[in-house]
Amino acid sequence: MGEFLPFVGFTPWEICVTICNTLITFLIVKKFLFKPVRKMMAAREEEVQDMYAVAEKTQTEAEQLRSEYTGRLAKAKEEANEIVSSATRRATVRSEEILKESSQQATAMVKKAETNIALERQKAMNEIKDEIAGLSVMIASKVVEKDINVADHERLIEDFIDKVG
Amino acid sequence: MGEIAINGPKVLWELPESIPLIGGQPITETMRNAWIVMLFILILCVTLTWHMKKIPKGKQVLAEKAVLMIDNLVDTSMGEGCHSFSPYIATLLMFSFFGSLASLFFMRPVTGDLNTTLGWALMTFVLITFNNIKYKGFGGYLKGFLEPVFVMAPLNVLSEIATPVSMSFRHFGNIAGGLVISTLILGALQALSNLVVGFLPVPLLQVGLPGILSLYFDLFTSAMQAFIFSMLTMAYVGNAREA
């Protein structure tokens, strides 16, 4: 059995050793526990902050794009409305024009037809007149059996017909 | 048979006289155990922080949790901006806790030696005084002894000195007391079992009770005293910084 120090003793040498031990342990704990852990946590914090910054940037960009697209969409809708309304207006005008034109055409056609009819009638009338005159001359010549001058007769008959109407 | 001895730390070896200044000084059981504990702390720290990754896993979570807890503790009891003290507090906590727990591994507890706790208490005392002088100025520190009235000066000096003494004796006393009680009970149980069931080759009655008592004297007291010592250090140093 070796020697024993007193149970409750005070030896400066041992205190010195304890202090040295503690300082060494302090360095160990600082260098091998706190330093790497702190470094790692700082790195992680930085990364998280970076991620947040990126996310925020992306979000603002997205927001901007969204508002841009919303604006564009609204504009496009407005344009479409305008196009539709203008087309409608134009169509209305055109249809009115067409109606007017067609009615005009119809009127013109009616008029032309009337003129034609009148002309035909006139022509027919003249033909009839000629026929009647011929007939009359024939009948008269038959009746009178006297060869009178055809020209005189025709003139006479035409005078007669004119008088009759 | 049945002889029990409660001794101080055993002297394992004496430094040869040829070494200047420290020749002839003893290397004691306490020192050896302290070195074992230090080795353990070194291995623990290195293992916990081995190959750390950005996404923590397993033991790394433990290391980070420990660091955060100690930082928190320092923040709450010393105020903000004292994180440089965290490693020292962690050192005290670990050294004290594992030093006391050494008794679970058939070693004399490191803290069961007054010189160990007194060494720590002196370090704390130096920190307190250093911070006092740093934040109050040397004159302010000396003037602090005269408050509230100058007749209190001797008492103030006494209380200043009593701080490390009470801290070291509290810690030492708790661990050493546990050691003494455990040894006594172990001895008593051995005697009793020799008397009652002496025909057995083993002291049967030593099974049970010492284990349960060890839960209190070793585990609980170790944790408690380590915590108290660290808390007191933080409180005193924080107090010195605030003033």
Interface residues (C-beta under 8 A of the other chain):
Chain A: M1 G2 E3 F4 L5 P6 F7 V8 G9 F10 T11 W13 E14 I15 C16 V17 T18 I19 N21 T22 I24 T25 F26 I28 V29 K30 F32 L33 F34 P36 V37 R38 M40 M41 A43 R44 E47
Chain B: I6 N7 G8 P9 K10 V11 L12 I22 Q25 P26 T28 T30 M31 A34 W35 M38 I41 L42 C45 V46 L48 T49 M52 K54 P56 Q60 A63 E64 A66 V67 S86 P87 Y88 A90 T91 L92 M94 F95 D113 L114 N115 T116 L118 G119 W120 L122 M123 F172 A176
